[in-house]
């Protein structure tokens, strides 16, 4: 197979390396930066660099750009993809992407499937890409009523082949609701946590829990601003939920209400135990 | 040297194992549970089990109990410790402990030093204790104007000998302020995070950031209720701070204010980068 990867950053670069490591497929790279193109060739993450006009020779096109760029690129190049081929994206939000590109690609005879490879690092760019980034990771697909089942079948077998641990299917809306909790809220909390003025005094006091809480505060502000705003309804609901829970704890602690505080902590520990089992 | 450890749970058990691994000192254990006493003997974490009356033969007594029990035990047994010997505690709050026991021990001619070995696990009890729990960890000491410098000197060399990476000195108040951020707030946030109703849907969607955010939600509610209430002023201040920051993000996300959102995220990323350097 011939596979195009548009955008050779952390995700695109890691996908390219995982394909080269695990398959005999030919990887064709597209990237706006000449340094990145050269690095991808030098590290043999791609077999060749192509122009958009050559997308018509590829069986699968993976768009690994930031959300707004993903939509722009797909719409601008909808006629460049090979009819009958599959186009997937890699964005961390799905409803906005799927709604923006699905119909346009369908009209060009191209099979589109919204995808989200569930892995990342707190760094971005090709330099940080890894051929094993997706080991143990889930590959989420968000088909709609208009999605060709053949695309789901071909892409899931492709995902397993390049090393993903698990393929998961979800609707775009459900994906966005869950991701608001499991990924986006973590980034907002981490970014809020690091802003305590006490951080400056902490040298020597930093245990594992502080490191865990603030790890993802080092983030790409451009990308996360877009992701948050594209999923504002679900993320706002999660923020309301955690602010309410934190306020309950705050009240108990300020008022010395040991009984309620103990119950709230017990409930949290039980939910954590239950969550570990699923 | 002869070292008593009162309470052979996660911390006391790990200290016993670290002493046996790294020194020739004799470890004398005290624990309320016969199962724990037997397990500590069987794993050779202690050389012998003693009665409180035999504390008068020990050069250092390490009280590794929960905060309220620590205060009760020290006050009840203040006449059992050998005059001239050193007593330390291991609690995660310091001002309340130091204020409660310092004078009483001083009047008995016993040198007290408030201590906090900065390590832990989300599990408790001797069964989870490890001889290397304190590798890479800081050993915090909180002397006051009344503390004998000889105790600081002897305990810090003891801490290095058994494997701590770094000894840090702080005042009890400063300790409690910093720990409110680096440890206590992490537990409140984690416990609040796990309570989103969306948690039930998350199977297959859980990336590293969700795991990091909820790791310490599995906690001992008895101990943490006490720790939080003994440090309510500092912890309430940290909660106010993070609730305010989260509310700022919430406003930007709900209103679609991309410019402010981007700035807030950038500030967080810069603070994280700066925090990594110190």
Interface residues (C-beta under 8 A of the other chain):
Chain A: X118 X119 X120 X137 X138 X140 X166 X168 X170 X174 X175 X177 X178 X179 X180 X181 X182 X183 X185 X186 X187 X188 X189 X190 X191 X192 X193 X194 X195 X196 X197 X198 X199 X200 X201 X202 X203 X204 X205 X206 X207 X208 X209 X210 X212 X213 X214 X215 X216 X217 X218 X219 X221 X222 X224 X225 X228 X229 X232 X235 X236 X238 X239 X240 X241 X242 X243 X245 X246 X247 X249 X250 X253 X254 X256 X258 X261 X262 X264 X265 X266 X267 X268 X269 X271 X272 X273 X275 X276 X278
Chain B: X118 X119 X120 X137 X138 X140 X166 X168 X170 X174 X175 X177 X178 X179 X180 X181 X182 X183 X185 X186 X187 X188 X189 X190 X191 X192 X193 X194 X195 X196 X197 X198 X199 X200 X201 X202 X203 X204 X205 X206 X207 X208 X209 X210 X212 X213 X214 X215 X216 X217 X218 X219 X220 X221 X222 X224 X225 X228 X229 X232 X235 X236 X238 X239 X240 X241 X242 X243 X245 X246 X247 X248 X249 X250 X253 X254 X256 X258 X261 X262 X264 X265 X266 X267 X268 X269 X271 X272 X273 X275 X276 X278
